[in-house]
């Protein structure tokens, strides 16, 4: 049996660590939208390329911004209901 070939894995650096941002503010809605999927869900770590520490900070900031109506909970698309 041949061994399955694996894709070469490379480590992607955390966006927040590279940019030097120490804290993530819930009022920066344009920055937080970057970490949302098109339907409004929070992106997982493997898609957002954040370290665990910053992923927790981003998810808490998104939840706080949703509660204060700065970000939507759900993004509805009326064409998908058909």
N, C-alpha and C positions, 0 to 999 in steps of 0.2 A: 504494500500500500504506500502510495506517495503521501507525503505530509502536505497538508494544505498550505498554500502560500499566504503569508500575512502581509497586509499593507504596511508600509513603513510608517511608524508612528513618530510624530514630532510634537514637541511640547509647545503649545501656543501660550504666550505670556498673557497675563491678566491685563485687561485694558486699563483698569483703575490703578494698578500698580505701576504700569508704564507711564501713565499720564501724571502720576504724583498726586492724585486727589486723595486727601486724607479722610474726608467725610462726604457722604452722599446726602444731599438735601432733598426732602420730599417736594419742595417748591420748584425744583428744576424739572418740570414736566417734559420738556423736550429731550432732556438726557434720559429720563426714565422710559420714554416711549421707545427708545432704541432697544430696550430689553423686554419688549412685549411682542408676542406673536400677532399676526394680522387679526385673529379673532379675539384678542384682548388678554390671553393667558400670559403668565410670566414665563419667559424662556428658561429652559433648564441650563445647568452649568455647561454641559457639553456644547450647547448652541451659543450661549452668550460669551463663552471664553473668559469667565471670571474665576478667581480663586474662591474658595469656600467662604472666607471672611467677607469678601466684597459681595458675593452672591446673597448672603444673609442680609447685608446692609441694603442692597438694592431691593430685595423682596420686601423688607420691612418698610422702606421708603415708598414703594409702589402701593402697598396696602394702606399706608397712611394717606397718600395722595388720593387714592380711590375713595376713602372715607370722607375726605374733604371736598370731593367732587372735582378734583383737578385732573383725574384720569377716569376713563369709563371702566365699569366692571366688565361689561360685555360689549362687543362691537357687533351689532346685528347687520346682516346683509339681506335685504328683502328679496333678492333674486334667488337665494339658496332655499327658500321655503317651498318652492314648486315641486 
